[in-house]
Amino acid sequence: MTNETEMANFALTALSKGSLNSINDPGKAGQLCATNLKSAVRQVLTDNLYQACIVRETVYPNGTPLPGWLFRYDRPTDMVKRVNFMDSEGATVSEWSARGNSIFVNVSPLILEYVRYPTSIGDLPELVAQAAGFTLAFLVGPGLDVENDILSRVAVQKNQAVSAALLEDERESGPPEYPDLWGKPRYL
């Protein structure tokens, strides 16, 4: 899928509800898809850790920290989910606080590992986009009066797409890394 309209049409096809010419279609299906699309993508990216969607970025302090903290950082605006905070040596930072769009820690610089929201739907790996498309179908189905048996089928297809995307991600990126208690990566 290369754009939002294709993802909406993927969802509507799964529901046997036709298609759209544009994500901005003024009809009920278009409005529901436009309203729920970002939520569907966020849900798939938040619920599942796809290595292909993780970014590692070094950030530097910005602004005045809260009392008790040495440094304040701006949270990236495209961050969907925090994976890990690390110091410059790669050790996991276990003590931190967040308030609004700010992160407070006692290390500088800070290395963020996080799931990034894509700039474009086309930036998502194909199987992740399919999982998001089925999630969108599941979100808009009730608003389009889709029968429960069709919604149940879509839920199964969504779970299959998520599993396939995770397997493909592991094949391409290697097994997922999770920090252990000492901050060294370990494989599960």
Secondary structure as GFF3:
##gff-version 3
##sequence-region A 1 188
A	DSSP	alpha_helix	4	14	.	.	.	ID=ss1
A	DSSP	alpha_helix	28	47	.	.	.	ID=ss2
A	DSSP	three_ten_helix	51	53	.	.	.	ID=ss3
A	DSSP	beta_strand	54	59	.	.	.	ID=ss4
A	DSSP	beta_strand	71	74	.	.	.	ID=ss5
A	DSSP	beta_strand	79	86	.	.	.	ID=ss6
A	DSSP	beta_strand	97	99	.	.	.	ID=ss7
A	DSSP	beta_strand	102	105	.	.	.	ID=ss8
A	DSSP	beta_strand	110	116	.	.	.	ID=ss9
A	DSSP	three_ten_helix	121	123	.	.	.	ID=ss10
A	DSSP	alpha_helix	126	140	.	.	.	ID=ss11
A	DSSP	three_ten_helix	142	144	.	.	.	ID=ss12
A	DSSP	alpha_helix	148	173	.	.	.	ID=ss13
A	DSSP	beta_strand	177	179	.	.	.	ID=ss14
A	DSSP	beta_strand	185	187	.	.	.	ID=ss15
###
